[in-house]
Amino acid sequence: MTPKRDFIYLDQAATSWPKPDAVARAMAEALDIPGSPSRSAHAGARQAERVLAGARRSAARFFSTKEPDNLIFVASATAGLNMVLRGTRKESNVQNEHLIIAYSGSEHNAVTRTLLEVAGDESNLILLPIDTEGYLELTQAEKLISSKRPDIVVCQHGSNVTGAIQPVEELAAMCKAYDAALIVDGSQVAGYLPVKLDALAGSGVSAWVCSGHKGLRGPSGSALVYLAQGFYPRPHTTGGTGSGEHFVDYSEPQRPIDYEAGTPGLPAIAGLGAAFGQLQHDFAKDLARISDLTAHLMQGLNGIEGLTVLGPAFGTKRLPLASFVIEGRSSDEIAFILDKRYGIASRAGMHCAPLAHRQLGTHPEGAVRLSWNATNTLDQIDRTMGVLRQLT
């Protein structure tokens, strides 16, 4: 896309734009490789394997894990969450015995639409309470987890609606104490928080999933699943891996190959690997810049009469996104005006998290969401605030 000069992109939480030049170069180079990884011994196949392994090592460095093979490449966070949720089994291994699952209801539809099938019945789902700012209420959550003893607890590391960053380490310790697997959707925090996966696993996280195209600034079609040592969900997709006999023992799948059946999307993986390299180089500087933008935008939004921001109170640390409602105006109308009249890209509606909006009292109209990253500028934020003041 060649945007107009005044175009302002504030939909980074949906997908990042623009991508680093290194991402496009890596993808184009991968398209020119004559072979697939682990499929042959010729030069092209070996080159493809080097690209795949290199991207995995880059991801491992960025996310502070000493075991790159615990990182599984998938096509999307939705695919990764489905793999982990559908593949997790009860310790009793009784056939067709459904899991008891605890979640907050504020999660993305990639989680909530999958849970009922996994749990089998709503009676097997436990709703963990969140407060008015979108945070898990840990004291009440512990009471429910200790009494109901769920097999799985699912949590968004950071909300795509409120921007609230959940106390994952504390929740993980709780799950560890009560023998529950904790599965974390890290799609919104990846690239915006210094995530250390081995440390999270040590605290009690069983699996951590993220998309590659949001804060990591990789291409669409790229995502990662991290599996802690000793956690072996059954692979959701089975098939060719380039090695082994026709029979595989899925009671303890081999990592990463048994979780990456089929020919991998090497251009997307190569692009994500390049994005990690770019992020690693400027990460501290980018986080500082994003923090400044966040403080500036939140101060601007909180000064607009008739506009209400959802989520954490002003001055509280949040992800670089803000959802808001304007009294007497629909979110669709506001987003349409921002785009068509002023060239400002935002996101309206329920953000694939309708239960979160029910909890916040904004269902079914939803809210307008602005989201930013280090490529945005203070001038863009100021111009957007000026437009919103005119619309209230």
N, C-alpha and C positions, 0 to 999 in steps of 0.2 A: 504494500500500500504506500502511495505517496500522499501523505496528508496535506491539507491546506496549512498555510503558515501558522494560523492561529489555533489549530487543532490541539485540544488538551485531552490526553488519555488518562482517565482516573478510574479504570476498571481493571487494575492490576491483580486484584484478588480473584478474578475470573480467569485471566491468562495474561502473562506479562507481555509488554510491548514497549519499545522495540527490543528485539533480541540482540545480544552481542554479535558482532561480525564473525567472531571465531566460531560461533554455533553453526552459522550457515556454511562456513568453509569446511568444517568437520563433516557436516552432513553430505556435502557435495563430494568430498573425498571418499566417504564410505560408499556412496553410490557407484563409485568407479572401481571398487574392489571386486575382482573376479572370483568370488567364492563365498562360502558361509563358514562360520566358525564351527569347529569340532565335526565337520562333515567329510573332510578329505585331508590328505597330507601334502597337497601341492602348495605352491607359493602363495596363491591367492587366498586359500583357506587359512594358511598360517597367518597371513596379514590380517584377515578378518578376526581371527582369534586374539591377535595382539590388540586390536582396537577394543574388542569386548573386554578383555582383561584389564586394559589400561583405564577404561571408563569405570570399571568396578573398583580399581585401586584409588582412582580420584575421588569417587564417592566415599570410600572408606576413610580416606584422609580427612575429607571435609567433615564427616560425621563422627570422627574420632572412634573408629572401631578397628581393632587389630585383626579381625577376621573378615576380609573382603567377601569370602564365600557365604557369609551370612546375609549378604545383600543380594536380593533377587530382582532382576529387571522385569517389569511388567508394562503393559501398554497404557495403564491409567491407574490412579489411586482407587477408582471404583473396582477395577479388576483385581487389584491387590487386596482390598477389603473383602471382596467376595471370596477370594482364595482363602484368606485366613479365617473368616467367619464360617464359611461352609465347610472348611477342612478340619476345624477343631473338633475333637472327639471327647466324649466322656471317658474318664479314667476306667470306668467299669467295662467300656467297650461293648456294651449291650447293643445289639443291632436295633436300629430305629428308635433308640431312646433319645429323646430330645434334650437339648441343653437348656439350663436356666441362665438367663442373661440379664445383666443389669446395665442400664444406660440412662442418660439424663433426659433424652428427648430433644435436646438442643442440637443433636448431630445432623450431619448432611444426609440427604436421602440415600446416598450410597450405603450408609449404615442402616437407617431406619426402615427402608424398603426391603432389606435383606433379613432383618432380625426375625420377623414373624415366621418366615419359612424355616429358618434355622431352629427357632424355639418351638415351632409346631402349633402353639396356642398362646394367646395373650396371657394366660395364667402363668406361663413360664417366663414372662418379661417383668422385670422389676424396674420401676421408674425412680431414679435418684433425683432428689430435689436440687434445683438451682435457685439462686437469689435473684433479686430484681435487676442486678447488674450483669447477670449471666454466668456467675461463678457457681461451681459445685459447692453445696453446703456439706462440708466434710464430716461434721459431727453426726448429722442425720444419715449421711451416706454410710458411715461405719456401722451405725445401728442396723441398717437394712442389710448390709453385706454380711455382718456377723450372724444375723438371725436367719436370713434366707439362704445363705451359702451358695451364691451363683457360681456356675462353672466359668463364666466369662463376664468381665466388666469391659465395656466399650466407652471410650472417651475421646472427644476432640481435644487435641493439644491446645488449639486456639480456635475461637469461634469465627466463622465466616460471616456472621450476622452482627455480633456485638464487639468483636475484637478482643474479648476477654481471653486471657492466657490462663489456662487451668493449672492447678497445683498437681501436676502429673506425678512428681516424685513422692509426694505425700500419699496420693491415691495408690501408687504402685506399692509402697510399703504396706498399706492396708490390705491390698489384694494378696500380697505375699504372705501376710500373716494368716489369711483365711483361705489359702490355697485356690485362689481364683486367677485365671489367666487374664492379664490386662492387655487389651488391644487398643492402640492409640492411632487416631487419624491425625497425622502431622502435616496435612496438606497446606494449611494456612501459615504454619510457623517456619517451614523449611525455607531457608534463605533469609529469614528475619530474626531468628534466635540462634545462638551458638549451641546447637543440639549435639550432645555427646552420647552416642547410642550405647556403648558398652557400660557407661555409668548408669544410664536408664535401665538397662537389663539387670545390672547389679541391684538396683533398687526394687525391681519386681516387674518391669515391663516385659511382656512375652513377645509382642510384635509391634512394630511401628511402621506406618505406611505413609508415603507422601507422593504427591504428583511432581512431575519435573517441570511443568510449563508455567507455574505460578512464580513464587519467590525465588526459585532456583534459576529462572530465566532460560530454561531449556526449551526444547520443541514440544509441541503436542505429540502424543503417542509415546511419551516417556514417563516412567514412574518407578518407584522403588518400594520393596518390602524388606524390612529388617526382621530377622527371626533370631531370638535369643537362643543361646546354647541350651539344648534339652527340650526345646519347644518344636514339635514336629506336626503341624497340621498336614492333613492329606492334600496333595496337590489337586487343585481344582480342575486343571486341564492336564491330560496325559497324552503321550505320543512320542514322537521321535526326539531324541536328544543327541544323536550322533555317537552314542556309546552304549555298551551293555547288551544283554540278551532281550528277548521279547518280554520276559517276566521281570518285574521290579518289586522289591519288598517295600511297600509304601507305609509300613509301620514305622520306618525310620528312613525317610527319603534322603538321598544324597544331595548335598548342596554344592553349587546352585543348580546343577543340571536337571534334576528331577522336577524342579519347580519352573523350569524354563523350556518346557516341551515345545517343539515346533521351531521353525526358522526364526531367529530373533530379528526384530526391527532394527538392524544395525545402524542405519542413518540416524534414527532418533536417539539411539543409545550413544552414538558417537557425538551427536550434538549436545546431549546432556553431559557427557564427559568433558567436553570443551567448556560448557557453562560452569562446571565445578572449578576448573582451572581459573577461569575469569573471576569467579566469586572469591576464591581463596586468596587471590592477589590483592583485592581491594576491600575485603570483608569488613574490617574494623572501620575504615573510612566510610563505607556505604551505610553501615548501621548508625554511625553518628549523624550522617546526613538525613537518613530516614527519621531518626529521632527528632531532629530539628523541624523537619517538615510536619511531623505528627503534632508536635507541640503548637506550631504556628496554625495549622488547620483547625485543631481542636479549640484553640483560643478564638479563632474566627467564628466557628460554628456556634460556640456557646454565647457569643455576643449578638446573635441574630434573634430578635424577638419573634415569637410564634414558631420557632424551629426547635424541635426536641431531638437530642441525640440519644440513641439507644446504647446500653452497655455501661462500661466503667465510667465513674465520675471523672470530671475534668481534673487533670493532674495525675491520674492513675496510669501506670504503664499499660499500654494496649498495643495490639498489632496495628500496622499502618492501614487501617480501614475504619470508616465511620458510617453507620447507617442512621438515617434521620427521617422524621416525618415533619411536614409543615401543616399547620392547622388549616383545615378547609381545602386542602389540595391533595389530589391522589398522587401516589408515587409514580404511576405510569405517566401522568401528565407532566410532572416535574422533569422526569428523565427525558421525555420527548422534547420538551422545550429546551433543556440543556443541550441536547444533541442538535436539533434542527435549527435553532435560532442562534446558538452560541458556539457550536462545535466542541462541546464538552461531553466526553463519553463517561457514562456512569452505569449503574445496574439498578433496575427497579424490580419490585415484587417480593417474593419470599425466599429468594436465593437458595432454592433447593433445600430449605430447612423450615417447612411449614410448622412443625411442632415448636420450634424456637419462637416463631412469631406468635403462636398461641400463648406461650408462656409470657411473652412480652406485651401481649394485648394489641398486637398490630396485624392479626390475622382477620380477614383474608387479603386486605389491601397491601400488606407488606410495607416496605420502606425503600427509600433511595439510598444506595450505597456508593460512597466514594472510596477509592483505594489507590494507593500511590507507592512508588518505590524510588530508588536513588536516581532514576532518570528524570523524574519530575523536578520542577523548580518552584522556588518561593513565588515567583511572578505568576506562575500558573495557578497556585493556590490563592493568591490575592485576587486574581481575575475571577476565579470561581466564586469566592466569597462575595465579591461585588455583585455578581449575577444573582446569587441566592438572596441577598438583601433586597434586590428589586422584586423578587418573586414572593416575598412574605407580606 
